[in-house]
Amino acid sequence: MKKLLLLSFVLFGCTNENITAEKVATNLNTPWSINQHENTFYISERVGTIAEITSNGKVVHKQVKLTNDLSNASEAGLLGFVLKNDFDDSHEAFAYYTYNQNGDSFNRVVTIRQDNDAWKEVSIHLDSIPTGNIHHGGRLAIGPDGFLYVTVGDAGNPTNAQDAKSLNGKILRMREDETFEIYTTGHRNPQGLAWDKDGTLFETEHGQTAMDEINRIEPGKNYGYPIIQGTETKDGLESPIITSGEHDTWAPSGITFHKGKLYVASLRGEAVKVMNVSTGEVERSITGFGRVRDVFSNGEYIYFVTNNTDGRGAPNNGDDILYRLKE
């Protein structure tokens, strides 16, 4: 496979070793979700664009033409984005965005299609999920079963997570007929989904005042929020396999498996955290980049995007940036 032209070489430290990272692309606009097809990266940006990064390092920000204006609520915009399995033929992807309507904000899952100079919304799969100023969720991932999985935040209202009539605070799965089922309940603000080599699903979730979580996901289970958090237990509710504890905040976002380890993007924690899900250990934290929104593995390398332009970071020259780790 033809290699991407890397724009520069930098050296950063992590908690227990030095590690090299290379800048693949700079000046991204609040990036959210990384995809790669052949030699091109496709990265959703909260402002309503897809950054297409070609093998020579060139970045083109293509507008996504949506049927409603994006919400200006905190954390909102164009969020989850995943290329369909038939992208070669269809040139389509699933996308998740937050929009305004009559003064209120809602979440929506759609199909968007790539044209020469833009992407265009062509169908709506799930609509009118109420949301607030925070906790939109928004991660999309296609599972080993070929179905689309969607994380939906609690919209800032903890009671939603346990309300069987609400889609908020849930992980959803699209059925073959394109209707959605509630896959799991009891989530606060789930932000990451990834499957290990055995097909087991794992999820990241923002806790309340620390208490961030890595969960092993099983269909039909209840992950406890707001009844239990962190290491707390209760019959019928699932506790995380890894937690930040009550004194540390990671704000974990996108995740990916790479060579058997779980790589976790960390916003507040400003790191890529490498975890062993078998032992429950955080083995190391790769730092020095600021806020990290998403991580991606193509089997050979780890890529990640910073999120220092999201209004909560301290942007440096060239932010935001797509990096490649040499692991």
Disulfide bonds with the S-S distance in Angstrom:
none
